[in-house]
Amino acid sequence: MVAVYTADDVRRAVSPREAYEAVREAFIAYARAEWAMPPKVYVTNYPAGDFRAMPALGGGYALLKWVTSFPGNPARGLPTVTGLVLLSDAEDGRLLAIYDAASVTALRTAAAAVLAAETLEREDARSYAVVGCGVNGAETVRALIARGVRPLVWDVDERRRHAVAAEHGVRAAAGAAEALACDVVVTVTPGHEPLFEPGSLRPGQHVSLMGADGPGKAEVAVTEVARARLFCDDWEQASHGGELTGAVAAGLVSRGDVTELGAVLTGEAPGRTSGDEITLFDSTGLAIQDLAIAKAAWAKRSELDLREIEL
Ligand SMILES: NC(=O)c1ccc[n+]([C@@H]2O[C@H](COP(=O)([O-])OP(=O)(O)OC[C@H]3O[C@@H](n4cnc5c(N)ncnc54)[C@H](O)[C@@H]3O)[C@@H](O)[C@H]2O)c1
């Protein structure tokens, strides 16, 4: 029998706080080589969108996520991110559970954004913003609130920014500039055009760049990347399909310039080294994050009235 987690089941199983802890542990386990993750495979059908196959192994389980990014979908009333997550027993290979991928993705993406911000922001950071109030941006607002932070929100879509602000009891920014000037900014846009123009990043700022998770996407101008101390979730992925890709291709950034978040969390590498530094975290999204959420949800299975199917 295989357990089926709908989006509601995933959300009932794992709170934003639990997601944060699970994702933190996953980054550490991966940095210590206790968990394994072959690079994700992109199956592209641009300009429509792409499919990703994302495997991981750790904690006694194996996982595969088959997930999309179709940025034009919201205009057609369809979600950008859809797909399935499969969780198997790593000892005997049994398929244990399948999950709605969008809800797993949102929980782990928001958790990584907040984890990077808490790890890399300057000590006296006061103002926070989330730019892009779609599925993953809204979840990031929820994750920040769960960690005691009330961010400003901004979205080019007026209806969305006000809906997310009202739902979470936070303020919609007066304009993009107000949000982008905050001490800590999380960007979760489709990455069609850079939000941060040349010269716009402020000393001491931290930005978690979540939206540019595939080839050709960027939320920060390439020259701005070169001004910052750089962090990423995984160099293999980030150098090929993330925010840093343009700067790597232009020869402005190489492996030695970029620290993986897991290395900071284990204490193997320094994080921010001064209050003036600009820190950027490039997230491409890791299968180990999905494994963290799937595993946490599986641990709660007896508390949920899950549907089971026989294949
Ligand atoms: N790094 C990761 O782990 C990860 C995980 C999931 C999704 N993503 C990426 O994040 C992006 C957003 O995903 P989503 O599912 O939330 O999409 P979505 O379509 O639900 O939301 C995107 C939002 O960004 C807004 N937006 C577009 N341009 C903007 C701009 N210039 N300024 C402010 N807001 C703007 C849109 O109006 C929309 O509300 C996609 O590119 C997706 O591929 C990354």
The ligand as a Tripos MOL2 file, in Angstrom:
@<TRIPOS>MOLECULE
LIG
   44    48     1     0     0
SMALL
NO_CHARGES

@<TRIPOS>ATOM
      1 N1         14.7250   28.1230   -5.5430 N.am      1 LIG1
      2 C1         13.7700   27.2430   -5.3840 C.2       1 LIG1
      3 O1         13.9410   26.2740   -4.6480 O.2       1 LIG1
      4 C2         12.4380   27.4370   -6.0540 C.ar      1 LIG1
      5 C3         11.3570   26.6500   -5.6770 C.ar      1 LIG1
      6 C4         10.1200   26.8930   -6.2700 C.ar      1 LIG1
      7 C5          9.9830   27.8510   -7.2400 C.ar      1 LIG1
      8 N2         11.0870   28.5680   -7.6160 N.ar      1 LIG1
      9 C6         10.9860   29.6010   -8.6420 C.3       1 LIG1
     10 O2         10.4330   30.7360   -8.0220 O.3       1 LIG1
     11 C7          9.7130   31.4850   -8.9950 C.3       1 LIG1
     12 C8          8.3130   31.7710   -8.4570 C.3       1 LIG1
     13 O3          7.6230   30.5450   -8.2870 O.3       1 LIG1
     14 P1          6.0860   30.5480   -7.8110 P.3       1 LIG1
     15 O4          5.6360   29.1340   -7.8740 O.co2     1 LIG1
     16 O5          5.9300   31.2960   -6.5390 O.co2     1 LIG1
     17 O6          5.4550   31.3710   -9.0030 O.3       1 LIG1
     18 P2          4.1040   32.2090   -9.0750 P.3       1 LIG1
     19 O7          3.8180   32.3800  -10.5140 O.co2     1 LIG1
     20 O8          3.0740   31.5870   -8.1950 O.co2     1 LIG1
     21 O9          4.5070   33.6190   -8.4190 O.3       1 LIG1
     22 C9          5.4010   34.5350   -8.9930 C.3       1 LIG1
     23 C10         4.9500   35.9250   -8.5490 C.3       1 LIG1
     24 O10         5.9650   36.8720   -8.9120 O.3       1 LIG1
     25 C11         5.2830   38.0530   -9.3160 C.3       1 LIG1
     26 N3          6.2080   38.8620  -10.1150 N.ar      1 LIG1
     27 C12         6.5740   38.7020  -11.4060 C.ar      1 LIG1
     28 N4          7.4800   39.6450  -11.7570 N.ar      1 LIG1
     29 C13         7.6810   40.4100  -10.6620 C.ar      1 LIG1
     30 C14         8.4870   41.5470  -10.4060 C.ar      1 LIG1
     31 N5          9.2780   42.0690  -11.3440 N.pl3     1 LIG1
     32 N6          8.4280   42.1080   -9.1680 N.ar      1 LIG1
     33 C15         7.6100   41.6020   -8.2100 C.ar      1 LIG1
     34 N7          6.8210   40.5210   -8.4040 N.ar      1 LIG1
     35 C16         6.8660   39.9280   -9.6110 C.ar      1 LIG1
     36 C17         4.0740   37.5540  -10.0630 C.3       1 LIG1
     37 O11         3.0650   38.5500  -10.1860 O.3       1 LIG1
     38 C18         3.6550   36.3790   -9.1770 C.3       1 LIG1
     39 O12         2.7410   36.7640   -8.1720 O.3       1 LIG1
     40 C19         9.7440   30.6630  -10.2820 C.3       1 LIG1
     41 O13        10.7830   31.1330  -11.1130 O.3       1 LIG1
     42 C20        10.0670   29.2680   -9.8020 C.3       1 LIG1
     43 O14        10.7150   28.5060  -10.7960 O.3       1 LIG1
     44 C21        12.2940   28.3920   -7.0260 C.ar      1 LIG1
@<TRIPOS>BOND
     1     1     2 1
     2     2     3 2
     3     2     4 1
     4     4     5 ar
     5     4    44 ar
     6     5     6 ar
     7     6     7 ar
     8     7     8 ar
     9     8     9 1
    10     8    44 ar
    11     9    10 1
    12     9    42 1
    13    10    11 1
    14    11    12 1
    15    11    40 1
    16    12    13 1
    17    13    14 1
    18    14    15 2
    19    14    16 1
    20    14    17 1
    21    17    18 1
    22    18    19 2
    23    18    20 1
    24    18    21 1
    25    21    22 1
    26    22    23 1
    27    23    24 1
    28    23    38 1
    29    24    25 1
    30    25    26 1
    31    25    36 1
    32    26    27 ar
    33    26    35 ar
    34    27    28 ar
    35    28    29 ar
    36    29    30 ar
    37    29    35 ar
    38    30    31 1
    39    30    32 ar
    40    32    33 ar
    41    33    34 ar
    42    34    35 ar
    43    36    37 1
    44    36    38 1
    45    38    39 1
    46    40    41 1
    47    40    42 1
    48    42    43 1
@<TRIPOS>SUBSTRUCTURE
     1 LIG1         1 GROUP 0 **** ****
